[in-house]
Amino acid sequence: VQLQASGGGLVQPGGSLRLSCAASGIAFSISRMGWYRQAPGKQRELVAVIFTSGSTTYAGSVKGRFTISRDNIKNTVYLQMNGLKPEDTAVYYCQANERTWGQGTQVTVSS
């Protein structure tokens, strides 16, 4: 199983980024996919999850600003992040089925 995350970078407060996570080696269409993040000195935390049904769950801190989606043809999960804040700065990881992690992509929100 491989999860390849991309799309991180440096953005100004209020800006947007879209993260992508391409999966291989799993039955993607029936996999629970999630995005997590870990800021320096903090524990890794859940950002958003999308289930096989397409239903979603978000952390309260990102609700209304971030959107998780999936493309079962491309075996890819996305995280659209709008209205970014400095406190969103972290390494973002994708996860499959609550057990497989991708390598992480850095998101830095700063002026």
C-alpha positions in Angstrom: 0.0 0.0 0.0 1.3 3.5 -0.9 -0.1 6.9 -0.2 1.6 9.8 -2.0 0.6 13.2 -0.7 1.3 16.4 -2.6 0.2 20.0 -2.9 1.6 21.6 0.3 3.5 24.9 0.3 3.7 28.4 1.6 0.6 30.5 1.5 -0.5 33.8 2.9 -3.3 34.0 5.5 -6.6 33.9 3.8 -5.2 31.9 0.9 -6.1 28.5 -0.5 -4.3 25.2 -1.2 -5.5 21.9 -2.4 -3.8 18.7 -1.2 -3.9 15.5 -3.1 -3.2 11.9 -1.9 -2.8 9.3 -4.6 -3.4 5.7 -3.3 -2.1 2.4 -4.7 -2.3 -1.1 -3.6 -5.7 -0.8 -1.8 -9.3 -1.2 -2.8 -9.7 2.6 -2.8 -13.4 2.8 -3.5 -14.2 0.9 -0.3 -11.5 2.6 1.9 -12.0 5.1 4.6 -9.7 8.0 3.8 -8.6 10.7 6.1 -6.4 13.8 6.4 -4.5 14.5 9.6 -2.0 17.1 10.6 0.7 17.6 13.1 2.1 21.0 14.1 5.5 21.4 15.8 5.3 20.3 19.4 1.7 19.0 19.1 0.1 15.7 18.7 -1.2 14.5 15.3 -4.9 15.4 14.9 -7.7 14.5 12.7 -8.6 17.1 10.1 -11.2 15.4 7.9 -12.5 11.9 7.0 -14.4 10.7 4.0 -16.2 7.4 4.1 -17.0 5.0 1.3 -20.5 6.4 1.2 -19.1 9.8 0.6 -20.2 11.1 4.0 -17.6 13.3 5.7 -16.5 14.4 9.1 -14.4 17.5 10.0 -12.6 18.9 12.9 -14.4 21.8 14.4 -11.4 24.1 13.7 -11.6 23.6 9.9 -15.3 23.1 9.4 -16.6 25.5 6.8 -13.2 26.2 5.5 -11.8 22.8 4.4 -13.5 20.3 2.1 -12.5 16.6 1.7 -13.4 14.8 -1.5 -12.5 11.6 -3.3 -12.2 10.4 -6.9 -12.6 6.7 -7.0 -11.5 6.6 -10.6 -8.2 8.3 -9.9 -7.8 6.6 -6.5 -7.2 10.0 -5.0 -8.4 11.9 -2.0 -8.3 15.7 -1.9 -8.4 18.4 0.8 -9.4 21.8 -0.4 -8.3 24.3 2.1 -9.7 27.9 2.0 -9.4 30.8 4.4 -6.1 29.4 5.7 -4.9 30.7 9.0 -1.4 30.6 10.6 -2.7 28.0 13.0 -3.3 25.7 10.1 0.5 25.4 9.7 1.5 21.8 10.0 2.6 18.7 8.2 -0.5 17.1 6.6 -0.8 13.4 6.3 -3.3 11.2 4.5 -4.4 7.9 6.0 -6.2 4.9 4.6 -8.5 2.7 6.7 -7.1 4.0 10.0 -3.8 2.2 9.6 -1.8 3.2 6.6 0.0 6.6 6.4 1.4 8.7 3.6 4.6 10.6 3.9 3.2 14.0 4.7 3.3 17.4 3.0 4.2 20.7 4.7 1.7 23.5 4.8 2.9 26.9 6.0 0.6 29.8 6.4 2.5 33.0 6.9 2.7 36.6 5.7 
